Amino acid sequence: MRVVTDGLIADYRPGSFLLAAPRHSLLATGAQAVVDERDPDELSARVTKLLVDSPAPLAVGALPFDRSAAPHLVLPEAVRWSGPLRPTSPATAPVAAGAAVTPLPSGEDYERSVARAVTRLRAGELDKVVLARTLRLDLPDPVEVRALLANLARDNATGYTYAVDLPGGRTLVGATPEMLLTRTGLTVEANPLAGSIPRHPDPVQDRLAAEELLASAKDHEEHRVVVSAVVEALRPYCRSLTVPERPSLVSTSAVWHLSTRITGVLADPEVTSLRLASALHPTPAVCGAPFGAATATIAELEPFDRGFYAGAIGWCDVHGDGQWVVGIRCAELAGQRMTLYAGAGIMPASRPDLELAETSAKFATLLRAMGMTVSPVS
Ligand SMILES: C=C(O[C@H]1C=CC=C(C(=O)O)[C@@H]1O)C(=O)O
């Protein structure tokens, strides 16, 4: 099969790092050095030192969901920038038909876990928790990653399409709508998303769904928890912060979200985008609040390791500038196995069936890009 791809995607090879943002795209290849310090200050200091001492213009990579696990950053051998990716080639299926699909947990078990979380939330044990589920695809052939990336970039032009090489021959591929942090000089920007509703193929029903989301007290509260955590995490680093009073609506091709764009001015020009990303991550958009109770609930109720799902993906240059996005709407590829991840923010007013439907809608980002129409709710 000949795969026609465009721009930087055509030059993507296994092991490369790709981040295609709405206004620019980055392809980094090769690895002069790998950095995996777990302490955020040491990680940032080591990356900066290596960048000062080497010709590499930036470091790229990913922070895992679990703060105590090792990050995976590399100083690439070559870096190329281009404008936004605008794949023009016809969609190509990244793999022949015939995947075996295994959900973990099953739909019923996910609903049971959501119900257990709701009981704890209503008892006041925590304010919010994000519970995820996975779909394992066992494929007849290895995935053609360039075709998958082209389809993701085509369907998610306002989002961030990415591919990150992970230890152990794995690759995280996805298209996230959520930007964790961008630092440009003294200016920082964060764009937390939380509060979602599936989109509808009928335009009138779709508009009604968006209005329902805008009117939902549960979703506004779910969003408020995230915005307040992001503001509190940024405050010590900023001399001013601007936070809109109300969230706005944004959409992917699969889901409507509540979104708040926060901007700030850094107090200390030495604080790198990597250090700021570590300070923010994981926000309650992927974890919950309070942090300790949410991580304990996730560890107890989710029957899998998140790895780099719900982590942070991005780059940082020698000046500390950079961009980090939230590693959601993604799948981990390992040979002919592909594991898709999707989570939903659970609140005291959550309904298990609706949270299951929301995770199904989130899986559609990857399933559509794979050319699959299978119903993931099982
Ligand atoms: C955890 C995910 O989405 C997060 C980001 C936006 C909206 C979310 C929500 O409304 O639940 C989630 O917090 C995911 O896609 O796996």
Ligand as a Chemical Component Dictionary entry (heavy atoms), coordinates in Angstrom:
data_LIG
# 
_chem_comp.id                   LIG 
_chem_comp.type                 NON-POLYMER 
_chem_comp.pdbx_formal_charge   0 
_chem_comp.three_letter_code    LIG 
# 
loop_
_chem_comp_atom.comp_id 
_chem_comp_atom.atom_id 
_chem_comp_atom.alt_atom_id 
_chem_comp_atom.type_symbol 
_chem_comp_atom.charge 
_chem_comp_atom.model_Cartn_x 
_chem_comp_atom.model_Cartn_y 
_chem_comp_atom.model_Cartn_z 
_chem_comp_atom.pdbx_ordinal 
LIG C1  C1  C 0 -9.750  12.858 30.291 1  
LIG C2  C2  C 0 -10.132 13.216 29.067 2  
LIG O1  O1  O 0 -10.671 14.439 28.775 3  
LIG C3  C3  C 0 -10.578 15.509 29.711 4  
LIG C4  C4  C 0 -10.435 16.749 28.929 5  
LIG C5  C5  C 0 -11.518 17.500 28.551 6  
LIG C6  C6  C 0 -12.779 17.233 29.094 7  
LIG C7  C7  C 0 -12.954 16.274 30.031 8  
LIG C8  C8  C 0 -14.275 16.000 30.644 9  
LIG O2  O2  O 0 -15.224 16.758 30.393 10 
LIG O3  O3  O 0 -14.419 15.007 31.365 11 
LIG C9  C9  C 0 -11.807 15.540 30.602 12 
LIG O4  O4  O 0 -11.550 16.219 31.786 13 
LIG C10 C10 C 0 -9.979  12.312 27.925 14 
LIG O5  O5  O 0 -10.309 12.692 26.790 15 
LIG O6  O6  O 0 -9.505  11.159 28.108 16 
# 
loop_
_chem_comp_bond.comp_id 
_chem_comp_bond.atom_id_1 
_chem_comp_bond.atom_id_2 
_chem_comp_bond.value_order 
_chem_comp_bond.pdbx_ordinal 
LIG C1  C2  DOUB 1  
LIG C2  O1  SING 2  
LIG C2  C10 SING 3  
LIG O1  C3  SING 4  
LIG C3  C4  SING 5  
LIG C3  C9  SING 6  
LIG C4  C5  DOUB 7  
LIG C5  C6  SING 8  
LIG C6  C7  DOUB 9  
LIG C7  C8  SING 10 
LIG C7  C9  SING 11 
LIG C8  O2  DOUB 12 
LIG C8  O3  SING 13 
LIG C9  O4  SING 14 
LIG C10 O5  DOUB 15 
LIG C10 O6  SING 16 
# 
